[in-house]
Amino acid sequence: MAEPVDLAVSIGSVQLKNPVMPASGCFAHEYADAMDLSRLGALVTKSVTPKRRIGNPVPRVAETEGGMLNSIGIPSNGLLYYVDKVLPHYAGVPTPVVASVSADTAEEFAAACEALSVPGVAAIEANISCPNIEADGRAFAMDPQDTHRAIAAIKRHARVPIWAKLTPNVADIAQIARAAEEAGADALVVANTLLGMAIDPETRKPRLGNVMGGLSGPAIRPVVVRMVFQCARAVRIPVIGCGGIVTADDAVEHLLAGAAAVQVGTASFLDPAAMIHVIDGLVAYCERHGVARIRDLVGAVRIDPGLTDRWLRLAQQSG
C-alpha cells in the first residue's frame, strides 16, 4: 500500500499541515458551518484596522467576466474587538491563525502588530497593499522605500512572524519583494487584487460606489503566477501565492512557479467548501504524478536553462 502524500509545508517557523488557506477578507468563523476548519493549513482572518471604520460606499461588489470587482474599504471594529470577540472563535481549532492587519502609517502598523502579538496568533499578515496616507494615498507596497520602512517598523515591535502582503499594481514586484525581505519580512503574500473599474452602459455609472476597486478571480491568475515566479527567484523567504485559485490545478500552478503555499479567495464566495476541494485535489494530483511530498513541487516548473539565464540577467539589470 502506497504511503500517504505528505502535504505539510513550513512558512518560516510556522508549520502548516497543508499549503491551503483562505485569502484575507474571504473567510470568517462562520465557515465552520460549511467545512471542518481543522483541515485547512492556516486560517487567515479578515484585515483588522487599529480603529473602527465603516468601509466604502455601496455597491461594494460587482461581478465581471472571469472574476469580481470589490471595493469593501476594510470595515473593522478595531483591534480590541478583534482580540476580545473574534480570536476566541478559533481557540479550539488546531490550525494556525494568521491575523491580517491594515493601517494608514508605518507607526500605526507597528503599534497594531505589537497589540496583535498575542497567544492564539501564529503570524501576522501585514496588508501593505493598503493606502499610505504619508505618501498621498499610494499603497506602501508600491514603493520599495515605503515597503522597507513599514516592515522594518513592524518587525521592531511584533513578537510573531510577519507576512508582507504585496500589491500587483507595480511595474517591478521583485524589487518590492526584496525590500520587504531586507526589512525583515518572514514571508510574502503575492498578491492582492488588481486595480480595475467597470461601468454600466445603461446607467453610465460606475458599478462600484467607490468607482474603482480590486479585481480578483480566475481572470488574474496568469498575472499573479508570473509575479510569484519573479518573487520566488528574487528572495530567499517563502512566497505564498494568492490570485485566481479555484481548483487544485490552479494551486499546483502557483506551487510550480515557486509558491510554498496558496490562498483561496473569490472561489469561496461561489463554493464555501472550495478550499477543501483544493486540498483533496492536491492529494489526487500528487498520487497521480507519484509526488510523495507536496513541497517537492515548489519551484519545480521546467524551463529551458538558456531562457532562465536570460531572465536572470534581465532581473539583475532591473534590480
N, C-alpha and C positions, 0 to 999 in steps of 0.2 A: 504493500500500500504506500502511495506517494506521501511524502512529508507535506504538511500544510504550508501554504505560502506565508512567508514572513512579511507582514505589512508594516512592521514597526519602522519608524523614522525618528531622527533626532533633529530638532531645530535648536542648535546650540545646546544648552543644558536642559531644554525642555523635551522630555520623551513623549512621543505620541504612539498610540497603538496602531494607527494607520495614518496615511497622509491627507485625509479628507476632513475639512472643517468648513463651517459657514463663513461667508463674507460678512463683514460688519454691516449692520443695517438690514440684513436679510434673515434675521434669526432672533428668537426670543424664547423664554422658558415655556411658553405655551406649545412649542413644537413637541414637547414631551407627549402631547395627546396624539401625535401622528407618528412618532418613532421612539425608539429606545436611545436616549441621548448618550448612554454609555458606549454605544457603538461608534461614535464619532471620534476622530483623532484629537480634536480640541473644540472648545465652544467659544467662538468669538462673538462677544456681545455688541449691541448697538453702541455707536460712539456716544460718550457722555461728555458734557462740557462743564467747566468749573461752576458756572451759574445757570439758572433756569433760563430757557429760551423757548419760544413758541414755534419757530420754524418759518418757512416761506409761505407766501400766499397760495391759495388753491387756484386751479388744479395743480397737483404736485406730481402727477404721473401721467404719461402719455405713451401708448403703445406705438411701436414703429415696426417696419418690416425687418424681421430678424432680431428684434430687441425691444428695449424700453428706455424711454427718457424719464429721468426723475429730477426733481428739484425740491427735495424734502426740507433742506435747511437745518438738519440736525436738531429737531426739537428735543429738549432734555429737561429733566427735573433737577439736574445738578449733581455734584459729587456726593453730598451727604445722603441724598435719596438713593443713589446707586448703591452705596456701601450698606445702608440700612435695609433697603427694600428689595433690591434686585439680586445682589450676590447671594443672599440666603436661599434663593430658589435653586441654586446649583450646588449647595453644600453636600447633598447626598449623592451626587453624580461622580463616579470615579473617572473623570475626564478633565484634563487641564482647562481652566478658564482663562481666556485672554481678554482683557479689558481694553476696548478701543477708546481712545481719548482724542478730543479735538479742542483746540484753544486758539485764541487770537494773537498771542505774543509768545516768544520763546520763554519768558519768565512765567507766564500762566501755564504753559505746557509743563515746565519743570515742577511747579508747585502742585499741579494736578497729578502728575505721575508719582510724586512723593506721597501724596494723600492716598493714592490707589495701590501703593506697595504694601498691601495688607494680606493676611492669611486668606487663602481662597483664590488669589490672583496669581497665576503661574507666570504670566508675562503681560506686557502692555504693548498694544499696537498704537503707536503714535501716528495719528492721521495727519501727517504734514502735507497732505493734499488740500487741506482747507486754507482759506484766505488768511494772510498775514497782514494785520492792519498797520503794521510798521513798514510795510512795503507796498502801500497803495492797493491793498487787496489781492495782490498776487499770492498764489499758493507758496508756502515755504519751499516745497519741493520743485518749484520752477527755477530755483536759483541755487547753485552749489554752496555759496556762502551762507545763504539763509538756512539751507538744509543743515549745514555743519553747525551753525550757531544754535539752532533749535535742538538738534540731537545732543550736542555737547552739554547744553544746559540741562536737558532731561537726565543724561547719564550722571551728572553731578548730584542729582537728588533721588533718582529712582533706586529702589532696592530689589528690583526684579528685572529680568531680561527685557530689552526694548526692541520691538519690531517696527521698522520705519515703513509706513505705507506711502508709496510714491505715486505721483500723478503721471499719466501717459501724455499729458499735454505739454510736452517739451520736445526740443529738437534732438538732444543728446541725453538719453536717460542713463547711459552708462556713467557719464560724468557725475550725475546726481547720485547714483548708486555708490560711487567711490567716495564722494563727500560724506554720505551717511555712514559708510564703513569707517572712514578715518575719524569720524566724531565719536565712534564707539557703538554704533548700532549692532545688535546681536543677530539680526536677520532683516531681510527686506520683503515687503509685500508688493508685488508687481502685477497689476497696478489698480488704481482707482478707475473711475469712469472717464470716457472721452467726452469733451465738451461738445454739445450739439444743440440743435434747435429744430422745431417743427412748427409749421403754420397751417391752420385750417383754411383751405381755399374758399370755402363758403362764407365764413365769417371774416376772413382775412386777419384773424387774430392769432397770436402765438398759442400753441396748445398747452403751454405751461404758464402758470401765473407769474413765474419769475422770468419769463421769456426764454431763457436758456437753461439747460440742465445737463445731466450726465447720461451718456449713452452706455448701456450695458447689454449683455446678452450675446448670443452666438455671433452677431454681426462684428463684434470687436475682437473675437478670439484670434484671428491671424495677426492682428496688430500687437496684441499682448504677448502671444507666443514669441514673436520677434523680439520684443523687449525683454522677456525672460531670458532668451538666448543671449542677448547682449549683456544683460546684467550679470548673469551667471559666469560669464567669461571675464567680467571686469572686477569682480570681488571674490573674496575667499569665504565670506559668511553665507549662510543658507539663503536661498531665494524661494519665496512662496508665490506660486502662480495664481493669479486671480483675474479671470476675464473669459466669459463665454463658455464655461464648462457646464454641459448638460449630461453628457454620457461618460462612461469610463474611457472610451477612446479619446475624448476631449482632454481628460485628465492625463492620459498617457502622453499626449502631445506636449503638454506643459512639462511633464517629468523628463521626457526625452530632450527637451530644449534646455533643461538644467534646473528645473524647479525641484526642491526637496519635498514639497507638499503643495496642496492646492486648496483654494477656497471656492465654494459654490454659492452663487448669489441669486441671480434672476431666475434660474431654473426652479428654485424652491418656491417661488410665487405660483408657478404653474402646478408643481407637484411637491407638497411638503416633504415627501419621502425621497426626493431626488438624490440627496447625499447618500442614503442607504443603497440606492440603486447603483450609484457610482462605486461605492465600496465593494459591493458584490460583483460588479462588473470588472473591477481591478483584479479580484481573485480569479475570475474566469479567464481574463486576459493572460495572467501570469501562468496559469495551468496550461492554457493552450499553447503558449510560447516557451514553456519549460523554464520560466523565471522563478527561481527559488526565493529571492528577496526583492521586494519592490524597490529598495534603494539602488539595486543594480541597474535600474532603468534611468536613474538621474544623470542627465547629460550624455546619454548614450546614443544621441542622434548620429547617423552615419553621414559624414560629409567628406567630400574629396579633400585630401590634405592640402593640395595646392590652393583650393578655394579658401580653406581655413587660414592658411598663411597670408593670403592676400587680405582677408578681412582683419586679421590681427594687425597687419601693418597699417591699414586704414584707421583702425581703432587707436593705435598708438599715436598716429599723426593728429587725430582729432583731440586726443587727451592732452 
